[in-house]
């Protein structure tokens, strides 16, 4: 299954930006431009593009105006599982380049607040550009998490009256030790946290033990900053 997944042609998927347009209008204009799409049964705002490349899509005025975001289907799942509600405060701990951040902003209709954090100043420029293009107005920006100390520092905001309703942090590239030298393990005694590309879905969101581990880790940071 893994070999076949990597061997098959990758689907090109887009997400309708409901902050700026509707699915019906977007499909209508795409059809007028000769671009065919298919619905995704488990997500109303997702479309699969069947006859155009990503580059062709980025040349469209629809894209430049922020009416849709080119985003893999697997990348759309986390924001849905997070089940955020309007007026909630969300901490996105690895936000750049902004696919999930813009998706969450659309889900809660630019209400509440999203703290969009990333470790890289360079990636932050791309994040801000994407959020502006997508019409996101409820986001603030933060650059933290090069070290465990900074992880605890940002999470400690909750102790000073700033309470996050939801925290999205699954996609840390590194947590206890900053990864370097092109993601090679250079210290055999070091502690590393790594992720890989999703070729098939796992049960991380359906087994109680996983959220328990994440929540216990956050509590440790808060209590031992």
C-alpha positions in Angstrom: 0.0 0.0 0.0 2.8 2.4 0.9 4.6 1.7 -2.4 1.5 2.1 -4.5 0.6 5.4 -2.6 4.0 6.9 -3.5 3.8 5.5 -7.1 0.4 6.9 -7.9 -0.1 10.4 -9.3 -0.8 12.9 -6.6 -4.3 14.4 -6.6 -4.5 18.2 -7.0 -6.9 19.5 -4.5 -8.1 23.0 -3.7 -10.1 24.5 -0.8 -12.8 27.0 -1.4 -12.1 30.2 0.6 -15.5 30.9 2.0 -14.3 34.3 3.3 -14.3 35.5 -0.2 -16.5 33.3 -2.4 -18.9 30.4 -2.6 -18.3 26.9 -3.9 -20.9 27.2 -6.6 -19.4 30.5 -7.9 -15.9 29.1 -7.8 -16.9 25.9 -9.7 -18.8 28.0 -12.3 -15.8 30.3 -13.0 -13.4 27.3 -13.1 -15.6 25.6 -15.6 -15.7 28.7 -17.7 -11.9 28.5 -17.7 -11.9 24.9 -18.9 -11.0 23.5 -15.5 -12.9 20.4 -14.3 -13.4 19.6 -10.6 -14.9 16.9 -8.5 -16.6 17.2 -5.1 -15.1 15.6 -2.0 -17.8 13.8 -0.1 -16.3 14.3 3.4 -15.6 18.0 3.1 -18.0 20.4 1.4 -15.3 23.1 0.8 -12.8 20.8 -0.9 -12.5 20.1 -4.7 -10.3 17.8 -6.7 -9.0 19.3 -9.9 -8.9 16.7 -12.7 -7.4 18.4 -15.7 -5.1 21.3 -14.6 -1.7 21.6 -12.9 -0.9 23.6 -9.8 1.0 26.1 -11.9 -2.0 26.6 -14.2 -4.1 27.2 -11.2 -1.8 29.8 -9.7 -2.0 31.8 -13.0 -5.7 32.3 -12.5 -7.1 35.6 -11.3 -9.3 33.6 -8.9 -6.2 32.3 -7.2 -4.4 35.7 -7.1 -7.5 37.2 -5.5 -7.5 34.5 -2.8 -10.7 32.7 -3.8 -9.2 29.3 -3.2 -6.1 27.7 -1.7 -4.2 24.8 -3.2 -4.0 22.3 -0.4 -3.7 18.5 -0.2 -6.7 16.6 1.2 -4.7 15.2 4.1 -3.7 18.8 5.1 -7.4 19.7 5.3 -8.2 17.0 7.9 -6.6 18.4 11.0 -8.6 21.7 11.1 -11.8 19.6 10.8 -10.8 17.3 13.6 -9.9 20.2 15.8 -13.6 21.2 15.6 -13.1 24.8 16.4 -16.1 27.1 16.9 -16.7 30.8 16.2 -15.2 33.2 18.7 -12.7 30.7 20.0 -9.0 31.5 20.4 -6.7 29.1 18.7 -2.9 28.7 19.0 -1.4 27.4 15.7 2.1 26.5 16.8 3.6 25.7 13.3 1.5 27.9 11.1 3.6 28.7 8.0 2.9 28.7 5.1 -0.7 29.1 6.2 -2.8 26.4 4.7 -4.4 25.3 8.0 -4.3 28.8 9.5 -6.4 30.2 6.6 -8.7 27.2 6.7 -9.3 27.7 10.4 -10.0 31.4 9.9 -12.6 30.5 7.2 -14.2 27.9 9.5 -14.7 30.4 12.3 -15.6 33.2 9.8 -12.8 35.6 10.9 -14.2 35.6 14.5 -12.2 34.9 17.7 -8.4 35.0 17.3 -5.8 32.7 15.8 -2.2 33.1 17.1 -0.1 32.0 14.1 3.3 31.0 15.3 6.3 29.7 13.5 10.0 29.3 14.1 11.3 30.9 10.9 11.2 34.6 10.2 11.6 33.8 6.5 8.6 31.5 6.5 6.7 34.2 8.5 6.8 36.5 5.4 5.1 33.8 3.3 2.6 33.2 6.0 1.6 36.9 6.3 1.3 37.1 2.5 -1.0 34.1 2.3 -3.2 35.3 5.1 -3.5 38.7 3.6 -4.4 37.2 0.2 -7.0 34.9 1.7 -8.7 37.8 3.6 -7.8 36.6 7.1 -8.3 39.4 9.7 -8.4 37.5 13.0 -4.8 36.4 13.2 -1.8 37.7 15.2 1.7 36.5 14.6 4.4 35.0 16.8 7.9 33.6 16.3 8.8 31.1 19.0 9.9 27.5 19.7 13.5 27.3 18.8 14.0 25.8 22.2 11.8 24.1 24.9 12.1 27.3 27.0 10.2 29.2 24.3 7.6 26.5 24.0 6.9 26.9 27.7 7.0 30.7 27.5 4.2 30.9 24.9 2.1 28.3 26.6 2.5 30.1 29.9 0.3 32.9 28.4 -2.6 30.9 29.7 -1.4 31.6 33.3 -1.8 35.4 32.7 -5.4 35.3 31.6 -4.9 34.4 27.9 -6.6 31.1 27.5 -6.5 29.1 24.3 -9.6 27.1 23.5 -7.7 24.9 21.0 -4.0 24.3 20.4 -2.8 22.9 17.1 0.8 21.5 17.4 0.9 18.1 15.7 3.2 19.3 13.0 6.3 20.4 15.0 9.4 19.5 13.0 11.3 19.6 16.3 10.4 19.9 19.9 13.0 19.0 22.5 15.9 19.5 20.3 16.1 21.7 17.2 16.7 19.7 14.1 19.5 20.8 11.8 21.9 19.5 9.1 19.0 18.6 6.8 17.1 16.6 9.4 19.8 14.2 10.3 20.2 12.7 13.8 23.5 14.1 14.9 23.4 13.4 18.6 22.8 9.8 19.6 21.9 10.8 23.1 19.6 13.6 22.0 15.8 13.5 22.0 14.1 14.1 18.7 10.5 14.5 17.5 10.0 14.0 13.8 7.1 13.8 11.4 6.8 12.3 7.9 4.6 12.8 4.9 1.2 11.3 5.3 0.7 8.5 2.7 -2.2 6.9 4.6 -4.3 8.1 7.5 -3.5 7.0 11.1 -5.6 6.7 14.2 -3.9 9.6 16.1 -7.2 11.4 16.4 -9.3 8.4 17.3 -7.3 6.8 20.2 -7.5 8.4 23.6 -3.9 7.8 24.4 -2.6 10.2 21.8 -4.4 13.4 22.9 -3.6 12.4 26.5 0.1 12.4 25.7 -0.2 15.8 24.0 -2.2 17.4 26.8 0.1 15.9 29.5 3.1 17.4 27.6 1.5 20.8 27.6 0.8 20.6 31.3 4.4 19.7 31.9 5.5 22.8 30.0 3.2 25.0 32.0 4.3 23.6 35.4 8.0 23.4 34.7 8.8 26.5 32.6 
